[in-house]
Amino acid sequence: MPKLILINPVEKKSGYLLSSFSTFAPLGLGYLAGVTPPHWDVVLKDENFEPCGFEPADLVGITGFTSSINRAYELARLFRSRGVPVVIGGIHASMVPREVAEHADSVVIGEGEEVWPRLLADFEAGRLLPLYQGSRLDGNAPWPRPRRELFHPGYLWQSIQTSRGCPFDCTFCSVTRYLGKEYRQRSADDVLAELETIPGRYVAFVDDNLIGTTASSRERAKAIFRGMIEKKMKKLWWMQTSINAAEDPEVLDLAARAGCLFAFVGFETIDEAGLKQMHKGVNLKLGVEHYKKAVRAFHRRGIGVMGGFIVGNDFESSAYYRRFARYLLHSGIDICQISILTPLPGTQFFEAMEKEARLVDTDFPGDWRKYRLSRIVHRPAGISAEGIYRGDNYIKTRLYGRLPFIYRMVRSFFSLGNFRSFYGVYRFNRALHRSWLNSFYYHNFPATLEDLQSETVPAGVPGGKN
């Protein structure tokens, strides 16, 4: 029986990986294991829990994000030096396949599920190709099932994916190039059948947009939620969706009844010029002034809101960061995920920064480890990297300082009206706080004394200015 080792590499534990509450199983590897012929012995090595060392195998498959690709190359060298062929796939390999080909015997571009059995057959026949182009899964046919028994038992959330592709074309995101603009949806029946096989109560829908943006996609989401209610699954879960989901009361009502704890919404920025630069059309259409209204729509159903925001755009300023911090504190958004704008390979933003010679960390592949959404790797216009780091620290000081944090959590508790959603909100806040405290810029670029004194405790907080 030939042996296949699948590896999820982790170069540095940072960000979400620092907390078990915000860490997720490598679903892509689970899918590959699910389509591997049964005569293969499959082992999954997950460096979220322990480092991977050499062990005998016939073939090794490694995935990798941009920030972890150097660890993938290190592991590839380890196995190849012992005569074990290595295949590398994933989003980074799909964006820069020529680079990855220098470190692997074969590279898989795009979605791997349909091409993986052919790759394995070619390997067994002694004709492994240097490059395989995966085709996109058809949303009209049942999808393969991931082999969940191979995932480490330490994961709280069981991940499920019900759609792929994104019709939006945000400049900072590579999802459209990786998975296509067509929003491919599995049928509600197929999704419900898989949900019934998932052990435990806690589920993460890892779709980029579970509800979608069209009438048909919303009806499919409603069918999924109704099925979860009718089948009495009693799952507790969270999802990613767009701000326009708040415009459909029925979909939110059903989501709440089906067990939705909170939803991730990509607000990105409160600056309309920034939204235009990012091509964030759906947010522009509704308008920044409607952000709080959308949050209240989720809260009325007891669903928490995790807001995704980005700092590091051109021409930001200390005045903007102070305004942004005040806004976040009083927005009602329960969880604030604030990332630093990063030109990831395959994005329009990367291509623009490369064309304008504004990338500052270009010693690839080594510098890819800096492309982790927490470092400035390009030259912003109108503001220094140090200014952005200090601004980010200022905002997070306003969010996680003792009195503001208590204020936000008390507000969330009463806004949500149920302890289950509040507990999820609280735990994710603690995970993001820990991530910030472990960032390289937390100690290196503290907010200046002038910034901290400008508003010791924001208005409206107990003890603050009114």
Summary of the structure (lengths in Angstrom):
residues: 466
radius of gyration: 22.4
end to end distance: 71.6
largest distance: 74.7
contacts: 1522
relative contact order: 0.10
helix: 44%
strand: 15%
